[in-house]
């Protein structure tokens, strides 16, 4: 007899996660800190606070953008500037699609 064990998932929404440092973000995502600095420079991710690398804090949305960037970079071998542009466009499309769904629901 096969017994399936169901393990409850525990987690938190990315946006609810407290801001993390550059080094915590690197550890969480597996992206080297120097690459994260480059991503900040090209606008792929943005710190929500802090004036220097050691003071930077990132929200959960940075984690989501990095996960999306990793998939795109792996599939298409894109440079950081291209990743930033494409992710901005994809997020804009997501926003517009959500708005369209809301508007269609109002009719």
N, C-alpha and C positions, 0 to 999 in steps of 0.2 A: 504494500500500500504506500503510495506516494503522499508524503505530507509536505505541504507548502508552508513555509514559515513566512509570515508577513511582518516585516520590520517597519514600525512607524517612522516616518520621515520627520526630522526636526530641522527647522531652518528659519530663515528670516528673509523678508523681501530685501532686495538689494538697496532700494531707496531708504529703507529703515535702518540700514547698517550705519553705525557711527563713522564719521570721517576717519580715514586711515592715512598713515604716512606713506611716503614714496617707497620706503623699504618694506613696509607691511604689504603694500600693493604688489610689489615685486614678488614677495614670498607667496602671496595669495594666488597670483596669476601665472607664476613661472616666467615672467618677462623680466629680463635683467634691468636693474635700476638705470643703467646708462641708456638703454633703449627707451625706457619710460621718459627720461629727460628729453630725448629726441622727439618722442611722441608729443610731449608738451610743447616743444618748440614749433612743431608743424600744426598744432591745434587738434590733434587726434583726441587727446584728453586734456582736461583743464582742472587745475587744483581749485577747490572751493574756497581755500584760504591759505595764507602763508605768503611770505615775500621772498623766500629763498628755498632752495632744494630741501634743506633740512627742516624747514617749517611747513612745507606744502602738505595739505590735507586733501584727500580725494573722496568723493561720494561713491555710493554703490553704482551710479550710472557709469563711472569710469571703468568699473569691472565689466559691466555689460558691453561697453564699447570695445574694450580690449578682447573680450571673447569673440565678438563679431569680427574684429580686425584679424585675430589669429586665424579664423576660418578663411577669410578672404585672402590673407597673405599666403596661407598654405595652398589654397586652390588656384590662385592666380599669380602668385609671386609678385605682389604689388609693393611698390616703394611706400614709405610712410606718408608722403604728401598725397599720393593717390588714395591710400587707405582713408586718410582724413576726409578727403572730398567725397569719396564714395559712401562712407558711413554717414556723413552729413546729409547726403541726398537720400539715402535709405531711410534715415530717421524722419526726414521731411515727408517722404512718401507715406510712411507709417502714420504720421500726424494727419496728413490729408485724407488717407483712407478712413481713419477713425472719425474724422469730421464728416466725411461723406456718409458713413454708416449712421451717424447721429442724425444728420439731415434727412436721410431716407426714412428713418424711423419716425420722424415728425410728420411725414406726409400722410 
